[in-house]
Amino acid sequence: MDIQPSATGDHMQESPKLTARQQQVLDLVQSAIERTGAPPTRAEIASELGFRSANAAEEHLQALARKGVIELVGGTSRGIRLQSDTLRALAISRNRQFMLPLPGVAQLTLPLVGRVAAGSPILAQEHIDETFVVEASMFPRRPDYLLKVRGMSMRDAGIIDGDLLAVQKTHEAKSGQIIVARLGDEVTVKRLHRAGPRVELLPENPDFDPIVVSGRGGQDFAIEGLAVGLIRNNMML
């Protein structure tokens, strides 16, 4: 079944006017998602933009939420979602997509990967459960497939059980990025951390322990892809 992301009308709504500071905060959120696959914390925003406290960052985020360009989610330090229209406007303004007036022209057809059999390619046909059709401009980077998230180990990064993670296929990633990794017979979503020869997969939930992979012999650990976005209830996050 093909699923189209929900729309606000037959044409794009006019972008709300932001103050210079609000635009800086919005740009930082977008940049963090592009770089790591997850939005920044309030403390990270404050540090990056020179605010005296995380409360100042929160005030700007609340203002952006009132203007409808982001949504704030309680219960997580990274609970910031870019709204669909915001993602689309950012992509167009930065020339990431051609300005196509016809709906449905710049689209991607993405396979949804279910359970992955041990040792087989993640995009093997038997792993494809269904297909989603989404607007290409809604992702900061072009994804190759969607992976259904199972469990709550990445809760504090805003990734929860049942989410569809948009993944760009790659075998390389930088420390700090959220990746899809293969560990033996399992595929997992974690934040990559490198410290010299030591490689760890970090959860974003204190109820879960980090996974040390540097001593696993190499063949048991492989990077399958990089997280570039989320779909939840047909909405882009």
N, C-alpha and C positions, 0 to 999 in steps of 0.2 A: 504494500500500500504506500502510495506516495503522499507525503505530508508537506504542505506548504506552510511557511511561517505566517503567523497572523499579521494582518495589515491594518493600518489606521485609515485607509481610504484609497481612492483610485489614483491619488497623486501624493507626492511627498509633502508633509506638512512643513511650513516655514520654520526654520531653526530658531529657537529662542535666543534672545540677546543675553550674552554673558558678560560679566565684568572681566577685566584683565586677569584678576586673581582666580576667578572661577574657571576661566579658560586654561590657566596654568595647571590647575588641579585636574581638570578633565584630560588635558594632554598627558599628564603624568600617569593617570589611571590607564589610558589607552596604551602608553608606552610600556608600562609594566606588564600588561596583558600580552602585548606583542613579544616582549623579551622572555617572560617566564611562564606564560600561560595562565597567570592568576593576577587579580588586582592587588594593589599595595595595601598595607595596613595603614591606620591613621598615623601611627608613629613614623612610618616610613615616609608618608607624605609630608609630615611636619619637618622631618630631618632634611628631606630633599629641597623643600621650598623655604626653609629657614623660619618656620613658625616657632613660637615659644613653647607651644605644647600641642599635644594631639587634639585637645579640645578645639583649637583654632581650625585644624584640618576638618574636624567633624562639622563645624559651623558651615564651612564652604561646601562640604558634601551635602548637608541638609538643604542648602540653597539650590544646589544642582538638582537634587531630588524634587524640590518644589517646582522647578522649571521643567521637569519631566525628561531630563536627558540621562539620568541614572535612576536606579532603584536601589535602596538600601535594605539589606536583609539582616535581621537581628540574629544574635546568637553566634556570630562568627566574626573574627577580626578582619577578615577579607570579604565581608559581605557587601560587595559593590557590583552591581550589574549595569552594563551599558545597555540602554534601550535600543530597540531595533532601528528606529529612525536616526538615533545618534550614530550608530555604527555605519549606517548607510551614508549619512552626511559626511562623516569623517573620511570614509573611503573615497567619496567623490571629490571632496575638497583637496585631498592629497594626491589626486590623480591615480588612485589605485585601480579604478575601473573607468571605462568609457562612459560618458553620460548618455545612457540609453533610455529614451522616453517610453518604450514599450515594456509593460510588465512581463516578467518571465524570460527576457532575452539573456541577461547575464545570470545564468543559473548553473548550479552544480548538482549532479546526481551522485549521491554518496551511498555506498553500501553500509548497512548496519551489521557489524560483526557481533555474533553471539559467543557462545562457548567455543574456545579454541582447543583443538585436539593437540596432545603432546607431540612436539616435534614437527608439526605441519605448518605451512605458511599461514600467516594470520589472515590473508585475504583469499584463502582457498575457498572455492565455490560452496563447499559444504558448510562453511562457517557463516555465510551470508543469510541473515534472517529476513530482511526486507530492505527497501530502498527509500531514502528521503530525497526530496528535491528542495533545495534551499537557494537563496540569493547569494551569488558569489561575493558581493560587496560586503556581506555581513561578517566576514571573517578577516582579521588582519593578515593572515597568511592562508594560502590555499590548502584546505585539508584534502586528504585522499580517502578517508573513511571515517565512520562513526563507531565508537566502541561503547557498549552499555556498561556503566559503572556499577560495580557490585560491592556493597559494604560502605563503611563510613570512615575509612582511614584517612581520607582527604577532606573531611568535613570543614576544617578551618580554612581551607583554600576555596571554599564555596562549591566543592564538588561532592555531591552526596549520592547515596544509593538510588539507582534508577535514572540518573542523568545520562545523556548521550554525549560523550566526549568526542569533539572533533579533533582528528589526529592527522598530522602531516607525516607521511612515511619517511623515515630517516634512520640511519644507524649511528648518527653522531648527535651529541647534545652538549651544551655547556652546563657547568655546575650552577645550580639554582633553578634550572628549568624543570617543568613538570613533564614527565615522560611516560610512555608505555614501555614497560620492560618485560622481558621473558626471563623467568627464573625457573630453570628446570622444566617441569611440566605445567607451570602456571604463567599467566600473563597478569601483570599488576600495574597500577597507576601510582606513581610516587614522585617526589622531588629528588632530582639527582644532586648528589653532593660529592665533590672530589676534593681530597686533601692529600696532595702528593700521590703516593701509590695507593692510598686507601680510597675505596669507592663505596658510598653508602646510598641506600634508597630511603628517603626520609618520609614518614607519614606527616600529615597535618592534623593530628588528633593525638592528645597526650595519652589516650588509652591504648595506643599502638606503639610498638618498639621499632626503632630503625633497623634496617636490614643491611648487614655488611656483606658486600659481594666481592670484594677484592681478593678474598682467599678461596673463591669457589672453583678455580681452575679454568676460568675464561669461557669454556664452552657452555657452562650452565647459565651464563648471564649474557643477555644481548639487548641492545636498545632497539625497539621496534618502531618508535615514532615519537613525535613531539606534540604535546597538547596545544591547540591553537584556538579553542573555543568550546562552548557548551550549548546544548539544546535541552531545555526543560519545558515540558508542557507546550511544545511548539513555539517557544520564545527563545531568542538568542540571549546568552548571558555574557 
